[in-house]
Amino acid sequence: MANGDLLRQLFRGYSKRDDSTFRAAAEAIIQEERLKNHRLLADELERILLNGNGLSVGQGKLFKSYDIPKDRERGFSLLDIGEFNYDWDRIILPEKQLNVLRQIAREHQRKDLLLAGGLKPRQRVLFFGPPGCGKTLAAQVLAGVLAYPLVTVRFDAVVSSYLGETAANLRRVFEFIQTGQWVVLFDEFDAIGKDRDNPFEHGELKRVVNTLLQLMDAFRGESLLIAATNHETLLDKGVWRRFEAVVQFPVPAPQDRVLLVRQFLRGFDATALNLESLAGKLDGATGADIEGLCVEAARLALLEGRNSLIREDVQAALDSYRERSKITQELSRQIVG
């Protein structure tokens, strides 16, 4: 444990937003832990500090001004950076999928042991499954557990109508993520990872996929790369081979729906409700659907000046959910038809 003087200096620098004082104390604590032969802890603290290099202190967290790459033609930022303090209790998944995520996190937390044995942690992971089932949240949880900033690649900015610019934007993204330790989320990955053998796709897209595969093969950074898609059948076969782990995010099972309802109603008095019965009425609902229903029920209660939920709150939210689902299904049938 760091001595009292260093801890006082650390907190003094934080409270006064004095970056130099805060950083000096943090570096001294790291050195003290290293002298105690607490190498893994020292390395972890140093990595967290380096990811906040050039930091400013305020608003309860550390911030850094990053030189974010931009699309040259339009000036759009190619990625967003955020920090998350989430832990494993934030996400509800089947045990099989959760164990895979925990193992990947453990590999990155104990990568020194793997490197000593000539191995590396898995760095390229594919998430797939229906929308609203926790893919983005899982990336945020991994970022929180690893204390890495989360980089979300913005494909609305990466994909360009200018010939060759999409591939150039991808190179800029990979050049940036090569420089630090991040969890990098390529959301809606099918936007650029589509099947090259599809006769309806033009030559430019095929060149983009080729560039993507080359960049993934050449990546030598220390980040965790996560690709997420709702349309896994659209992905190129060569893209699939690049991933060292593939995690399916299914629609929540009955027992998971109960846990989700309890989680989203946490903070409200729900003793008057039969949560198991409510979860049983949500067959086929995604986590996002369940969250939306719970938020709507809670909103109705708060507008009535109550912190307790009653049956009428939940029934109104359930009716609204069913109506939206009916509209969505009808639109889907029209599109398919």
Secondary structure as UniProt FT lines:
FT   HELIX           4..15
FT   TURN            16..17
FT   HELIX           19..35
FT   TURN            36..37
FT   HELIX           39..50
FT   TURN            51..54
FT   STRAND          55..58
FT   TURN            59..60
FT   STRAND          61..64
FT   TURN            72..74
FT   STRAND          79..82
FT   HELIX           88..90
FT   HELIX           95..109
FT   HELIX           111..116
FT   TURN            117..118
FT   STRAND          124..128
FT   TURN            131..132
FT   HELIX           135..146
FT   STRAND          150..153
FT   HELIX           155..158
FT   TURN            163..164
FT   HELIX           165..177
FT   TURN            178..179
FT   STRAND          183..186
FT   TURN            187..188
FT   HELIX           189..191
FT   TURN            196..197
FT   TURN            199..200
FT   HELIX           203..218
FT   STRAND          224..229
FT   HELIX           232..234
FT   HELIX           237..241
FT   STRAND          245..248
FT   HELIX           254..264
FT   TURN            265..267
FT   TURN            271..272
FT   HELIX           275..280
FT   TURN            281..284
FT   HELIX           287..303
FT   TURN            304..305
FT   HELIX           311..336
//
